[in-house]
């Protein structure tokens, strides 16, 4: 049984969350990681693209730009002042 876009999105979110502040992920990095995790027969680029769209649309992740586009967890409001 193939994995769903929701399952891939959850796995991507956990990976980004785990490395938050340590490593920035490009969309291609996340795609490669998910294909490696779930296998080429279960997960492809199209499914990963749909999963990234789910993360962006839900607000769980945002694109940032520092010489390239990266996917990160959005900063919490007021975190800088605390």
C-alpha positions as CSV (number, residue, x, y, z in Angstrom):
1,X,0.0,0.0,0.0
2,X,1.4,3.4,-1.0
3,X,1.8,6.1,1.6
4,X,-0.5,9.2,1.5
5,X,0.5,12.8,1.0
6,X,-0.5,13.4,4.7
7,X,1.8,10.7,5.9
8,X,4.7,12.1,3.9
9,X,3.9,15.7,5.1
10,X,3.9,14.5,8.7
11,X,7.3,12.8,8.2
12,X,8.7,15.9,6.5
13,X,7.5,18.1,9.3
14,X,9.1,15.9,11.9
15,X,12.4,16.0,10.0
16,X,12.4,19.8,9.7
17,X,11.4,20.1,13.4
18,X,14.2,17.7,14.4
19,X,16.9,19.8,12.7
20,X,15.3,23.3,13.3
21,X,18.1,25.8,13.9
22,X,20.8,23.2,12.9
23,X,20.1,22.6,9.2
24,X,18.0,24.2,6.5
25,X,16.2,21.9,4.1
26,X,15.5,22.6,0.4
27,X,12.4,21.0,-1.2
28,X,14.7,18.6,-3.1
29,X,16.5,17.6,0.2
30,X,13.1,16.6,1.8
31,X,12.0,14.8,-1.4
32,X,15.2,12.7,-1.4
33,X,14.9,12.0,2.3
34,X,11.2,10.8,1.9
35,X,11.9,8.6,-1.1
36,X,14.8,7.1,0.9
37,X,12.6,6.6,4.0
38,X,9.5,5.2,2.3
39,X,11.1,3.6,-0.8
40,X,10.8,4.5,-4.5
41,X,7.9,2.1,-4.9
42,X,5.9,3.9,-2.2
43,X,6.9,7.6,-2.6
44,X,7.7,9.7,-5.7
45,X,8.5,13.4,-6.5
46,X,4.8,14.1,-7.3
47,X,3.7,12.8,-3.9
48,X,6.4,14.8,-2.1
49,X,5.4,17.9,-4.0
50,X,1.8,17.4,-2.8
51,X,3.0,16.9,0.8
52,X,5.0,20.1,0.7
53,X,2.0,21.9,-0.5
54,X,0.0,20.5,2.4
55,X,2.6,21.8,4.8
56,X,2.6,25.3,3.3
57,X,-1.2,25.5,3.0
58,X,-1.7,24.4,6.6
59,X,0.9,26.9,7.9
60,X,3.0,24.2,9.5
61,X,6.0,25.2,7.4
62,X,7.0,28.3,5.4
63,X,9.5,29.0,2.6
64,X,12.4,31.2,3.6
65,X,15.0,32.6,1.2
66,X,18.7,32.9,2.0
67,X,20.5,32.5,-1.4
68,X,18.1,29.7,-2.1
69,X,14.6,28.6,-1.0
70,X,14.4,26.6,2.2
71,X,11.5,25.0,4.1
72,X,11.3,25.8,7.8
73,X,8.9,25.9,10.7
74,X,7.6,29.4,11.1
75,X,9.0,31.4,14.0
76,X,6.6,31.7,17.0
77,X,5.2,35.2,17.4
78,X,6.8,37.1,20.3
79,X,9.6,34.5,20.7
80,X,12.3,37.2,20.2
81,X,11.1,39.2,23.1
82,X,11.0,36.4,25.7
